[in-house]
Amino acid sequence: MTEFPKRLRALRKDKKLTQTELGEAVGVQQATIAKWESGERTPFIEYFIELAKYFNVSIDYLVGLEDFE
């Protein structure tokens, strides 16, 4: 799942959000967002759903199975 960290970071930066702001929006701490973006951790499915809703993209896009937002 190497695409997820890159896509998450890109989506966050496109919206000009800090890791803290994104964490507050989806209900996790800044350190969790940092670990997701570094590829150190992978979110539970509930957070993939929250992220997809928040950024208005598909989960397939987030994980790299689809190329278009």
mmCIF file as gemmi writes it, N, C-alpha and C atoms, coordinates in Angstrom:
data_model
loop_
_atom_site.group_PDB
_atom_site.id
_atom_site.type_symbol
_atom_site.label_atom_id
_atom_site.label_alt_id
_atom_site.label_comp_id
_atom_site.label_asym_id
_atom_site.label_entity_id
_atom_site.label_seq_id
_atom_site.pdbx_PDB_ins_code
_atom_site.Cartn_x
_atom_site.Cartn_y
_atom_site.Cartn_z
_atom_site.occupancy
_atom_site.B_iso_or_equiv
_atom_site.pdbx_formal_charge
_atom_site.auth_seq_id
_atom_site.auth_asym_id
_atom_site.pdbx_PDB_model_num
ATOM 1 N N . MET Axp A 1 ? 0.832 -1.185 0 1 0 ? 1 A 1
ATOM 2 C CA . MET Axp A 1 ? 0 0 0 1 0 ? 1 A 1
ATOM 3 C C . MET Axp A 1 ? 0.877 1.249 0 1 0 ? 1 A 1
ATOM 4 N N . THR Axp A 2 ? 1.755 1.334 -0.951 1 0 ? 2 A 1
ATOM 5 C CA . THR Axp A 2 ? 2.694 2.455 -0.981 1 0 ? 2 A 1
ATOM 6 C C . THR Axp A 2 ? 2.072 3.758 -1.468 1 0 ? 2 A 1
ATOM 7 N N . GLU Axp A 3 ? 0.969 3.696 -2.175 1 0 ? 3 A 1
ATOM 8 C CA . GLU Axp A 3 ? 0.339 4.92 -2.674 1 0 ? 3 A 1
ATOM 9 C C . GLU Axp A 3 ? -0.387 5.692 -1.577 1 0 ? 3 A 1
ATOM 10 N N . PHE Axp A 4 ? -0.936 4.996 -0.607 1 0 ? 4 A 1
ATOM 11 C CA . PHE Axp A 4 ? -1.746 5.676 0.408 1 0 ? 4 A 1
ATOM 12 C C . PHE Axp A 4 ? -1.01 6.821 1.096 1 0 ? 4 A 1
ATOM 13 N N . PRO Axp A 5 ? 0.196 6.616 1.63 1 0 ? 5 A 1
ATOM 14 C CA . PRO Axp A 5 ? 0.861 7.739 2.316 1 0 ? 5 A 1
ATOM 15 C C . PRO Axp A 5 ? 1.056 8.951 1.407 1 0 ? 5 A 1
ATOM 16 N N . LYS Axp A 6 ? 1.433 8.71 0.16 1 0 ? 6 A 1
ATOM 17 C CA . LYS Axp A 6 ? 1.657 9.811 -0.778 1 0 ? 6 A 1
ATOM 18 C C . LYS Axp A 6 ? 0.356 10.555 -1.079 1 0 ? 6 A 1
ATOM 19 N N . ARG Axp A 7 ? -0.691 9.782 -1.32 1 0 ? 7 A 1
ATOM 20 C CA . ARG Axp A 7 ? -1.97 10.403 -1.676 1 0 ? 7 A 1
ATOM 21 C C . ARG Axp A 7 ? -2.574 11.155 -0.493 1 0 ? 7 A 1
ATOM 22 N N . LEU Axp A 8 ? -2.445 10.596 0.697 1 0 ? 8 A 1
ATOM 23 C CA . LEU Axp A 8 ? -2.968 11.288 1.873 1 0 ? 8 A 1
ATOM 24 C C . LEU Axp A 8 ? -2.265 12.624 2.058 1 0 ? 8 A 1
ATOM 25 N N . ARG Axp A 9 ? -0.956 12.613 1.973 1 0 ? 9 A 1
ATOM 26 C CA . ARG Axp A 9 ? -0.19 13.854 2.134 1 0 ? 9 A 1
ATOM 27 C C . ARG Axp A 9 ? -0.57 14.87 1.059 1 0 ? 9 A 1
ATOM 28 N N . ALA Axp A 10 ? -0.672 14.411 -0.186 1 0 ? 10 A 1
ATOM 29 C CA . ALA Axp A 10 ? -1.015 15.314 -1.291 1 0 ? 10 A 1
ATOM 30 C C . ALA Axp A 10 ? -2.408 15.919 -1.098 1 0 ? 10 A 1
ATOM 31 N N . LEU Axp A 11 ? -3.37 15.096 -0.71 1 0 ? 11 A 1
ATOM 32 C CA . LEU Axp A 11 ? -4.728 15.607 -0.48 1 0 ? 11 A 1
ATOM 33 C C . LEU Axp A 11 ? -4.737 16.625 0.653 1 0 ? 11 A 1
ATOM 34 N N . ARG Axp A 12 ? -4.011 16.322 1.717 1 0 ? 12 A 1
ATOM 35 C CA . ARG Axp A 12 ? -3.959 17.246 2.858 1 0 ? 12 A 1
ATOM 36 C C . ARG Axp A 12 ? -3.329 18.568 2.45 1 0 ? 12 A 1
ATOM 37 N N . LYS Axp A 13 ? -2.225 18.491 1.73 1 0 ? 13 A 1
ATOM 38 C CA . LYS Axp A 13 ? -1.537 19.719 1.318 1 0 ? 13 A 1
ATOM 39 C C . LYS Axp A 13 ? -2.36 20.514 0.312 1 0 ? 13 A 1
ATOM 40 N N . ASP Axp A 14 ? -3.085 19.826 -0.567 1 0 ? 14 A 1
ATOM 41 C CA . ASP Axp A 14 ? -3.947 20.526 -1.526 1 0 ? 14 A 1
ATOM 42 C C . ASP Axp A 14 ? -5.003 21.361 -0.814 1 0 ? 14 A 1
ATOM 43 N N . LYS Axp A 15 ? -5.466 20.876 0.325 1 0 ? 15 A 1
ATOM 44 C CA . LYS Axp A 15 ? -6.467 21.621 1.104 1 0 ? 15 A 1
ATOM 45 C C . LYS Axp A 15 ? -5.82 22.584 2.104 1 0 ? 15 A 1
ATOM 46 N N . LYS Axp A 16 ? -4.48 22.63 2.078 1 0 ? 16 A 1
ATOM 47 C CA . LYS Axp A 16 ? -3.718 23.519 2.967 1 0 ? 16 A 1
ATOM 48 C C . LYS Axp A 16 ? -4.033 23.262 4.441 1 0 ? 16 A 1
ATOM 49 N N . LEU Axp A 17 ? -4.087 21.97 4.777 1 0 ? 17 A 1
ATOM 50 C CA . LEU Axp A 17 ? -4.353 21.56 6.155 1 0 ? 17 A 1
ATOM 51 C C . LEU Axp A 17 ? -3.065 21.133 6.838 1 0 ? 17 A 1
ATOM 52 N N . THR Axp A 18 ? -2.98 21.374 8.121 1 0 ? 18 A 1
ATOM 53 C CA . THR Axp A 18 ? -1.894 20.795 8.904 1 0 ? 18 A 1
ATOM 54 C C . THR Axp A 18 ? -2.3 19.369 9.282 1 0 ? 18 A 1
ATOM 55 N N . GLN Axp A 19 ? -1.339 18.595 9.736 1 0 ? 19 A 1
ATOM 56 C CA . GLN Axp A 19 ? -1.655 17.252 10.224 1 0 ? 19 A 1
ATOM 57 C C . GLN Axp A 19 ? -2.614 17.328 11.407 1 0 ? 19 A 1
ATOM 58 N N . THR Axp A 20 ? -2.443 18.317 12.242 1 0 ? 20 A 1
ATOM 59 C CA . THR Axp A 20 ? -3.321 18.496 13.398 1 0 ? 20 A 1
ATOM 60 C C . THR Axp A 20 ? -4.754 18.764 12.958 1 0 ? 20 A 1
ATOM 61 N N . GLU Axp A 21 ? -4.929 19.649 11.984 1 0 ? 21 A 1
ATOM 62 C CA . GLU Axp A 21 ? -6.271 19.966 11.491 1 0 ? 21 A 1
ATOM 63 C C . GLU Axp A 21 ? -6.951 18.744 10.88 1 0 ? 21 A 1
ATOM 64 N N . LEU Axp A 22 ? -6.21 17.989 10.091 1 0 ? 22 A 1
ATOM 65 C CA . LEU Axp A 22 ? -6.785 16.779 9.501 1 0 ? 22 A 1
ATOM 66 C C . LEU Axp A 22 ? -7.129 15.765 10.588 1 0 ? 22 A 1
ATOM 67 N N . GLY Axp A 23 ? -6.243 15.613 11.552 1 0 ? 23 A 1
ATOM 68 C CA . GLY Axp A 23 ? -6.513 14.701 12.66 1 0 ? 23 A 1
ATOM 69 C C . GLY Axp A 23 ? -7.786 15.061 13.396 1 0 ? 23 A 1
ATOM 70 N N . GLU Axp A 24 ? -7.977 16.339 13.661 1 0 ? 24 A 1
ATOM 71 C CA . GLU Axp A 24 ? -9.198 16.792 14.337 1 0 ? 24 A 1
ATOM 72 C C . GLU Axp A 24 ? -10.438 16.494 13.49 1 0 ? 24 A 1
ATOM 73 N N . ALA Axp A 25 ? -10.305 16.629 12.182 1 0 ? 25 A 1
ATOM 74 C CA . ALA Axp A 25 ? -11.448 16.407 11.284 1 0 ? 25 A 1
ATOM 75 C C . ALA Axp A 25 ? -11.872 14.94 11.24 1 0 ? 25 A 1
ATOM 76 N N . VAL Axp A 26 ? -10.906 14.026 11.369 1 0 ? 26 A 1
ATOM 77 C CA . VAL Axp A 26 ? -11.253 12.596 11.277 1 0 ? 26 A 1
ATOM 78 C C . VAL Axp A 26 ? -11.187 11.874 12.622 1 0 ? 26 A 1
ATOM 79 N N . GLY Axp A 27 ? -10.808 12.591 13.677 1 0 ? 27 A 1
ATOM 80 C CA . GLY Axp A 27 ? -10.858 12.021 15.02 1 0 ? 27 A 1
ATOM 81 C C . GLY Axp A 27 ? -9.637 11.255 15.479 1 0 ? 27 A 1
ATOM 82 N N . VAL Axp A 28 ? -8.455 11.687 15.01 1 0 ? 28 A 1
ATOM 83 C CA . VAL Axp A 28 ? -7.207 11.066 15.482 1 0 ? 28 A 1
ATOM 84 C C . VAL Axp A 28 ? -6.213 12.171 15.839 1 0 ? 28 A 1
ATOM 85 N N . GLN Axp A 29 ? -5.128 11.788 16.48 1 0 ? 29 A 1
ATOM 86 C CA . GLN Axp A 29 ? -4.106 12.755 16.855 1 0 ? 29 A 1
ATOM 87 C C . GLN Axp A 29 ? -3.173 13.05 15.683 1 0 ? 29 A 1
ATOM 88 N N . GLN Axp A 30 ? -2.481 14.17 15.786 1 0 ? 30 A 1
ATOM 89 C CA . GLN Axp A 30 ? -1.516 14.572 14.754 1 0 ? 30 A 1
ATOM 90 C C . GLN Axp A 30 ? -0.477 13.485 14.522 1 0 ? 30 A 1
ATOM 91 N N . ALA Axp A 31 ? -0.018 12.842 15.583 1 0 ? 31 A 1
ATOM 92 C CA . ALA Axp A 31 ? 1.009 11.802 15.449 1 0 ? 31 A 1
ATOM 93 C C . ALA Axp A 31 ? 0.514 10.638 14.6 1 0 ? 31 A 1
ATOM 94 N N . THR Axp A 32 ? -0.77 10.349 14.671 1 0 ? 32 A 1
ATOM 95 C CA . THR Axp A 32 ? -1.344 9.276 13.863 1 0 ? 32 A 1
ATOM 96 C C . THR Axp A 32 ? -1.312 9.648 12.385 1 0 ? 32 A 1
ATOM 97 N N . ILE Axp A 33 ? -1.684 10.884 12.075 1 0 ? 33 A 1
ATOM 98 C CA . ILE Axp A 33 ? -1.618 11.351 10.687 1 0 ? 33 A 1
ATOM 99 C C . ILE Axp A 33 ? -0.174 11.263 10.19 1 0 ? 33 A 1
ATOM 100 N N . ALA Axp A 34 ? 0.769 11.673 11.006 1 0 ? 34 A 1
ATOM 101 C CA . ALA Axp A 34 ? 2.186 11.621 10.628 1 0 ? 34 A 1
ATOM 102 C C . ALA Axp A 34 ? 2.615 10.188 10.325 1 0 ? 34 A 1
ATOM 103 N N . LYS Axp A 35 ? 2.173 9.239 11.128 1 0 ? 35 A 1
ATOM 104 C CA . LYS Axp A 35 ? 2.528 7.832 10.903 1 0 ? 35 A 1
ATOM 105 C C . LYS Axp A 35 ? 1.869 7.287 9.646 1 0 ? 35 A 1
ATOM 106 N N . TRP Axp A 36 ? 0.643 7.704 9.372 1 0 ? 36 A 1
ATOM 107 C CA . TRP Axp A 36 ? -0.017 7.285 8.137 1 0 ? 36 A 1
ATOM 108 C C . TRP Axp A 36 ? 0.734 7.844 6.933 1 0 ? 36 A 1
ATOM 109 N N . GLU Axp A 37 ? 1.126 9.1 6.995 1 0 ? 37 A 1
ATOM 110 C CA . GLU Axp A 37 ? 1.814 9.736 5.868 1 0 ? 37 A 1
ATOM 111 C C . GLU Axp A 37 ? 3.225 9.196 5.662 1 0 ? 37 A 1
ATOM 112 N N . SER Axp A 38 ? 3.836 8.704 6.704 1 0 ? 38 A 1
ATOM 113 C CA . SER Axp A 38 ? 5.187 8.143 6.567 1 0 ? 38 A 1
ATOM 114 C C . SER Axp A 38 ? 5.149 6.666 6.171 1 0 ? 38 A 1
ATOM 115 N N . GLY Axp A 39 ? 3.963 6.072 6.22 1 0 ? 39 A 1
ATOM 116 C CA . GLY Axp A 39 ? 3.835 4.655 5.906 1 0 ? 39 A 1
ATOM 117 C C . GLY Axp A 39 ? 4.152 3.751 7.079 1 0 ? 39 A 1
ATOM 118 N N . GLU Axp A 40 ? 4.383 4.351 8.239 1 0 ? 40 A 1
ATOM 119 C CA . GLU Axp A 40 ? 4.703 3.571 9.441 1 0 ? 40 A 1
ATOM 120 C C . GLU Axp A 40 ? 3.487 2.8 9.956 1 0 ? 40 A 1
ATOM 121 N N . ARG Axp A 41 ? 2.297 3.358 9.771 1 0 ? 41 A 1
ATOM 122 C CA . ARG Axp A 41 ? 1.048 2.72 10.21 1 0 ? 41 A 1
ATOM 123 C C . ARG Axp A 41 ? 0.025 2.805 9.092 1 0 ? 41 A 1
ATOM 124 N N . THR Axp A 42 ? -0.938 1.915 9.151 1 0 ? 42 A 1
ATOM 125 C CA . THR Axp A 42 ? -2.054 1.908 8.203 1 0 ? 42 A 1
ATOM 126 C C . THR Axp A 42 ? -3.341 2.077 8.998 1 0 ? 42 A 1
ATOM 127 N N . PRO Axp A 43 ? -4.23 2.932 8.524 1 0 ? 43 A 1
ATOM 128 C CA . PRO Axp A 43 ? -5.47 3.155 9.285 1 0 ? 43 A 1
ATOM 129 C C . PRO Axp A 43 ? -6.399 1.948 9.261 1 0 ? 43 A 1
ATOM 130 N N . PHE Axp A 44 ? -7.24 1.863 10.277 1 0 ? 44 A 1
ATOM 131 C CA . PHE Axp A 44 ? -8.342 0.908 10.26 1 0 ? 44 A 1
ATOM 132 C C . PHE Axp A 44 ? -9.326 1.353 9.186 1 0 ? 44 A 1
ATOM 133 N N . ILE Axp A 45 ? -10.153 0.439 8.726 1 0 ? 45 A 1
ATOM 134 C CA . ILE Axp A 45 ? -11.102 0.73 7.646 1 0 ? 45 A 1
ATOM 135 C C . ILE Axp A 45 ? -12.001 1.921 7.976 1 0 ? 45 A 1
ATOM 136 N N . GLU Axp A 46 ? -12.369 2.082 9.233 1 0 ? 46 A 1
ATOM 137 C CA . GLU Axp A 46 ? -13.233 3.201 9.606 1 0 ? 46 A 1
ATOM 138 C C . GLU Axp A 46 ? -12.604 4.543 9.225 1 0 ? 46 A 1
ATOM 139 N N . TYR Axp A 47 ? -11.272 4.623 9.365 1 0 ? 47 A 1
ATOM 140 C CA . TYR Axp A 47 ? -10.598 5.873 9.044 1 0 ? 47 A 1
ATOM 141 C C . TYR Axp A 47 ? -10.42 6.047 7.544 1 0 ? 47 A 1
ATOM 142 N N . PHE Axp A 48 ? -10.276 4.945 6.795 1 0 ? 48 A 1
ATOM 143 C CA . PHE Axp A 48 ? -10.27 5.073 5.338 1 0 ? 48 A 1
ATOM 144 C C . PHE Axp A 48 ? -11.593 5.676 4.879 1 0 ? 48 A 1
ATOM 145 N N . ILE Axp A 49 ? -12.683 5.224 5.481 1 0 ? 49 A 1
ATOM 146 C CA . ILE Axp A 49 ? -14.008 5.742 5.136 1 0 ? 49 A 1
ATOM 147 C C . ILE Axp A 49 ? -14.096 7.228 5.475 1 0 ? 49 A 1
ATOM 148 N N . GLU Axp A 50 ? -13.652 7.598 6.677 1 0 ? 50 A 1
ATOM 149 C CA . GLU Axp A 50 ? -13.689 9.014 7.087 1 0 ? 50 A 1
ATOM 150 C C . GLU Axp A 50 ? -12.84 9.884 6.162 1 0 ? 50 A 1
ATOM 151 N N . LEU Axp A 51 ? -11.65 9.41 5.823 1 0 ? 51 A 1
ATOM 152 C CA . LEU Axp A 51 ? -10.771 10.177 4.94 1 0 ? 51 A 1
ATOM 153 C C . LEU Axp A 51 ? -11.382 10.332 3.549 1 0 ? 51 A 1
ATOM 154 N N . ALA Axp A 52 ? -11.953 9.25 3.02 1 0 ? 52 A 1
ATOM 155 C CA . ALA Axp A 52 ? -12.572 9.302 1.698 1 0 ? 52 A 1
ATOM 156 C C . ALA Axp A 52 ? -13.73 10.299 1.692 1 0 ? 52 A 1
ATOM 157 N N . LYS Axp A 53 ? -14.549 10.271 2.73 1 0 ? 53 A 1
ATOM 158 C CA . LYS Axp A 53 ? -15.661 11.224 2.831 1 0 ? 53 A 1
ATOM 159 C C . LYS Axp A 53 ? -15.134 12.654 2.95 1 0 ? 53 A 1
ATOM 160 N N . TYR Axp A 54 ? -14.159 12.841 3.808 1 0 ? 54 A 1
ATOM 161 C CA . TYR Axp A 54 ? -13.633 14.18 4.053 1 0 ? 54 A 1
ATOM 162 C C . TYR Axp A 54 ? -13.069 14.805 2.78 1 0 ? 54 A 1
ATOM 163 N N . PHE Axp A 55 ? -12.29 14.013 2.028 1 0 ? 55 A 1
ATOM 164 C CA . PHE Axp A 55 ? -11.652 14.53 0.814 1 0 ? 55 A 1
ATOM 165 C C . PHE Axp A 55 ? -12.508 14.34 -0.439 1 0 ? 55 A 1
ATOM 166 N N . ASN Axp A 56 ? -13.669 13.695 -0.272 1 0 ? 56 A 1
ATOM 167 C CA . ASN Axp A 56 ? -14.566 13.442 -1.397 1 0 ? 56 A 1
ATOM 168 C C . ASN Axp A 56 ? -13.877 12.65 -2.511 1 0 ? 56 A 1
ATOM 169 N N . VAL Axp A 57 ? -13.193 11.58 -2.106 1 0 ? 57 A 1
ATOM 170 C CA . VAL Axp A 57 ? -12.548 10.664 -3.046 1 0 ? 57 A 1
ATOM 171 C C . VAL Axp A 57 ? -12.965 9.244 -2.677 1 0 ? 57 A 1
ATOM 172 N N . SER Axp A 58 ? -12.666 8.297 -3.545 1 0 ? 58 A 1
ATOM 173 C CA . SER Axp A 58 ? -12.981 6.907 -3.238 1 0 ? 58 A 1
ATOM 174 C C . SER Axp A 58 ? -11.85 6.282 -2.415 1 0 ? 58 A 1
ATOM 175 N N . ILE Axp A 59 ? -12.182 5.24 -1.712 1 0 ? 59 A 1
ATOM 176 C CA . ILE Axp A 59 ? -11.145 4.487 -1.004 1 0 ? 59 A 1
ATOM 177 C C . ILE Axp A 59 ? -10.177 3.887 -2.019 1 0 ? 59 A 1
ATOM 178 N N . ASP Axp A 60 ? -10.691 3.456 -3.168 1 0 ? 60 A 1
ATOM 179 C CA . ASP Axp A 60 ? -9.814 2.937 -4.223 1 0 ? 60 A 1
ATOM 180 C C . ASP Axp A 60 ? -8.767 3.971 -4.623 1 0 ? 60 A 1
ATOM 181 N N . TYR Axp A 61 ? -9.17 5.232 -4.705 1 0 ? 61 A 1
ATOM 182 C CA . TYR Axp A 61 ? -8.205 6.28 -5.017 1 0 ? 61 A 1
ATOM 183 C C . TYR Axp A 61 ? -7.164 6.4 -3.899 1 0 ? 61 A 1
ATOM 184 N N . LEU Axp A 62 ? -7.625 6.418 -2.662 1 0 ? 62 A 1
ATOM 185 C CA . LEU Axp A 62 ? -6.703 6.576 -1.532 1 0 ? 62 A 1
ATOM 186 C C . LEU Axp A 62 ? -5.627 5.504 -1.522 1 0 ? 62 A 1
ATOM 187 N N . VAL Axp A 63 ? -5.996 4.262 -1.859 1 0 ? 63 A 1
ATOM 188 C CA . VAL Axp A 63 ? -5.033 3.158 -1.768 1 0 ? 63 A 1
ATOM 189 C C . VAL Axp A 63 ? -4.309 2.867 -3.072 1 0 ? 63 A 1
ATOM 190 N N . GLY Axp A 64 ? -4.618 3.651 -4.113 1 0 ? 64 A 1
ATOM 191 C CA . GLY Axp A 64 ? -3.876 3.504 -5.354 1 0 ? 64 A 1
ATOM 192 C C . GLY Axp A 64 ? -4.46 2.538 -6.372 1 0 ? 64 A 1
ATOM 193 N N . LEU Axp A 65 ? -5.69 2.094 -6.168 1 0 ? 65 A 1
ATOM 194 C CA . LEU Axp A 65 ? -6.32 1.194 -7.133 1 0 ? 65 A 1
ATOM 195 C C . LEU Axp A 65 ? -6.988 1.962 -8.269 1 0 ? 65 A 1
ATOM 196 N N . GLU Axp A 66 ? -7.132 3.243 -8.105 1 0 ? 66 A 1
ATOM 197 C CA . GLU Axp A 66 ? -7.804 4.112 -9.06 1 0 ? 66 A 1
ATOM 198 C C . GLU Axp A 66 ? -6.957 5.371 -9.181 1 0 ? 66 A 1
ATOM 199 N N . ASP Axp A 67 ? -6.838 5.885 -10.384 1 0 ? 67 A 1
ATOM 200 C CA . ASP Axp A 67 ? -5.959 7.033 -10.586 1 0 ? 67 A 1
ATOM 201 C C . ASP Axp A 67 ? -6.633 8.388 -10.512 1 0 ? 67 A 1
ATOM 202 N N . PHE Axp A 68 ? -7.939 8.431 -10.543 1 0 ? 68 A 1
ATOM 203 C CA . PHE Axp A 68 ? -8.625 9.716 -10.577 1 0 ? 68 A 1
ATOM 204 C C . PHE Axp A 68 ? -9.343 9.989 -9.27 1 0 ? 68 A 1
ATOM 205 N N . GLU Axp A 69 ? -9.294 11.245 -8.854 1 0 ? 69 A 1
ATOM 206 C CA . GLU Axp A 69 ? -9.982 11.648 -7.619 1 0 ? 69 A 1
ATOM 207 C C . GLU Axp A 69 ? -11.473 11.615 -7.798 1 0 ? 69 A 1
